[in-house]
Structure formats: structure tokens, C-alpha cells
Amino acid sequence: MNPEQQTECRYFVSYSGIKLPLKLVNEITETSLNNRNTYYRGYFDVQNRMLLCQKVVYGEVESEHQYQYYECGVLKSAQITEDDEVRKIHFNELGEVV
């Protein structure tokens, strides 16, 4: 995620599907986070593309997905961090893993 890029942070209960980028579902307000042990925090660009997704458990980031997109809006790459292990996945402009 580019620090100069304008983003909006939103919160969700879960995600659906297995394809990347994750599809966050059941949006919640920031004030309702006090009642939750686990939630997803998504950062979206002005085109509503998710740039960063973090799974937060008891206030700590447990896993993180960082996404980059081609100009056409197709996912270009995903960097997934879980348990201090980082995986990178690259896609072509058709959305196929390369």
C-alpha cells in the first residue's frame, strides 16, 4: 500500500469465497469493535479496491493481505503474511496466476 495513496478504512465480520482478493462481508462500525474479539480491517482506494486486509484477533494483527492492481482493475499481485511467513502471488492481466 502506497503511503501517499488516499484510502478508507472499514471493518467487517468475515469474508466469503476463496479467490483473491478476499471479499469482506458484514460491514460493522468502528464503535462496535469493542464487542468483538475478531474482525477484519480493510483499506480501500478511491475506486473501492481493497489494498490491505488485516485479520485482527484480540487487538493483534494475525494475518495480512496486501494487494496491487493493474490499471484495468485486475489483481496484479497479493502478498500474504501469516505466522511470520510471507507468500507472494502474481497474476497476469487476465487474473490468472503466473
C-alpha beads as a LAMMPS data file, in Angstrom:
LAMMPS data file: protein, C-alpha beads

98 atoms
97 bonds

1 atom types
1 bond types

-500.0 500.0 xlo xhi
-500.0 500.0 ylo yhi
-500.0 500.0 zlo zhi

Masses

1 110.0

Atoms # bond

1 1 1 0.000 0.000 0.000
2 1 1 1.415 3.343 -1.064
3 1 1 1.535 5.747 1.948
4 1 1 0.559 8.724 -0.256
5 1 1 -2.468 6.889 -1.625
6 1 1 -5.829 8.032 -0.277
7 1 1 -7.528 5.136 1.489
8 1 1 -10.634 4.456 3.524
9 1 1 -10.551 2.035 6.458
10 1 1 -13.649 -0.130 7.029
11 1 1 -14.378 -3.053 9.360
12 1 1 -16.035 -6.410 8.674
13 1 1 -17.108 -9.564 10.495
14 1 1 -15.838 -12.077 7.943
15 1 1 -15.054 -12.827 4.296
16 1 1 -16.559 -15.084 1.650
17 1 1 -15.089 -17.200 -1.119
18 1 1 -11.574 -18.445 -1.723
19 1 1 -10.461 -16.265 -4.647
20 1 1 -8.195 -13.289 -4.169
21 1 1 -8.712 -10.539 -3.313
22 1 1 -10.802 -11.604 -0.340
23 1 1 -14.405 -10.406 -0.336
24 1 1 -15.090 -8.894 3.082
25 1 1 -18.701 -9.237 4.266
26 1 1 -20.974 -7.965 7.039
27 1 1 -19.562 -4.484 7.500
28 1 1 -19.587 -3.141 11.064
29 1 1 -18.931 0.255 12.592
30 1 1 -15.736 1.178 14.393
31 1 1 -17.696 1.667 17.622
32 1 1 -18.919 -1.946 17.528
33 1 1 -15.322 -3.251 17.591
34 1 1 -15.328 -3.079 21.396
35 1 1 -17.738 -6.040 21.414
36 1 1 -15.669 -8.227 19.063
37 1 1 -12.636 -10.448 19.633
38 1 1 -12.020 -10.985 15.917
39 1 1 -12.707 -8.768 12.895
40 1 1 -11.277 -7.823 9.514
41 1 1 -9.926 -4.364 8.746
42 1 1 -9.892 -3.379 5.081
43 1 1 -8.249 -0.370 3.451
44 1 1 -9.835 0.648 0.150
45 1 1 -8.721 3.091 -2.550
46 1 1 -10.991 5.701 -4.167
47 1 1 -12.064 3.048 -6.711
48 1 1 -13.192 0.787 -3.822
49 1 1 -10.405 -1.735 -4.490
50 1 1 -9.083 -3.337 -1.330
51 1 1 -5.374 -2.576 -0.916
52 1 1 -4.825 -4.096 2.518
53 1 1 -6.805 -6.607 4.562
54 1 1 -5.896 -7.458 8.135
55 1 1 -7.408 -10.114 10.374
56 1 1 -7.356 -8.710 13.901
57 1 1 -7.665 -11.096 16.865
58 1 1 -7.723 -9.680 20.407
59 1 1 -6.250 -6.417 19.119
60 1 1 -3.293 -8.024 17.293
61 1 1 -2.917 -8.437 13.524
62 1 1 -2.931 -12.207 12.950
63 1 1 -2.708 -12.181 9.152
64 1 1 -2.475 -9.629 6.374
65 1 1 -3.077 -9.443 2.637
66 1 1 -1.611 -6.611 0.534
67 1 1 -2.957 -6.226 -3.000
68 1 1 -1.789 -4.420 -6.122
69 1 1 -3.846 -3.973 -9.283
70 1 1 -3.284 -3.377 -12.974
71 1 1 -4.663 -0.112 -14.408
72 1 1 -7.613 -2.114 -15.776
73 1 1 -8.560 -3.117 -12.197
74 1 1 -7.464 -6.773 -12.360
75 1 1 -5.467 -8.077 -9.401
76 1 1 -1.724 -7.903 -10.196
77 1 1 -0.211 -9.341 -7.009
78 1 1 -1.015 -10.440 -3.495
79 1 1 1.405 -10.560 -0.582
80 1 1 0.045 -12.752 2.201
81 1 1 1.591 -12.688 5.676
82 1 1 0.569 -15.378 8.185
83 1 1 2.550 -16.608 11.190
84 1 1 5.566 -14.501 10.142
85 1 1 5.616 -16.319 6.781
86 1 1 5.274 -14.173 3.649
87 1 1 3.979 -15.521 0.319
88 1 1 3.740 -13.559 -2.915
89 1 1 1.347 -14.483 -5.707
90 1 1 1.477 -12.790 -9.110
91 1 1 -1.310 -12.608 -11.685
92 1 1 -1.419 -11.729 -15.379
93 1 1 -3.880 -9.170 -16.771
94 1 1 -6.455 -11.939 -17.225
95 1 1 -6.369 -12.657 -13.483
96 1 1 -4.519 -15.962 -13.883
97 1 1 -1.730 -16.975 -11.508
98 1 1 1.700 -16.745 -13.154

Bonds

1 1 1 2
2 1 2 3
3 1 3 4
4 1 4 5
5 1 5 6
6 1 6 7
7 1 7 8
8 1 8 9
9 1 9 10
10 1 10 11
11 1 11 12
12 1 12 13
13 1 13 14
14 1 14 15
15 1 15 16
16 1 16 17
17 1 17 18
18 1 18 19
19 1 19 20
20 1 20 21
21 1 21 22
22 1 22 23
23 1 23 24
24 1 24 25
25 1 25 26
26 1 26 27
27 1 27 28
28 1 28 29
29 1 29 30
30 1 30 31
31 1 31 32
32 1 32 33
33 1 33 34
34 1 34 35
35 1 35 36
36 1 36 37
37 1 37 38
38 1 38 39
39 1 39 40
40 1 40 41
41 1 41 42
42 1 42 43
43 1 43 44
44 1 44 45
45 1 45 46
46 1 46 47
47 1 47 48
48 1 48 49
49 1 49 50
50 1 50 51
51 1 51 52
52 1 52 53
53 1 53 54
54 1 54 55
55 1 55 56
56 1 56 57
57 1 57 58
58 1 58 59
59 1 59 60
60 1 60 61
61 1 61 62
62 1 62 63
63 1 63 64
64 1 64 65
65 1 65 66
66 1 66 67
67 1 67 68
68 1 68 69
69 1 69 70
70 1 70 71
71 1 71 72
72 1 72 73
73 1 73 74
74 1 74 75
75 1 75 76
76 1 76 77
77 1 77 78
78 1 78 79
79 1 79 80
80 1 80 81
81 1 81 82
82 1 82 83
83 1 83 84
84 1 84 85
85 1 85 86
86 1 86 87
87 1 87 88
88 1 88 89
89 1 89 90
90 1 90 91
91 1 91 92
92 1 92 93
93 1 93 94
94 1 94 95
95 1 95 96
96 1 96 97
97 1 97 98
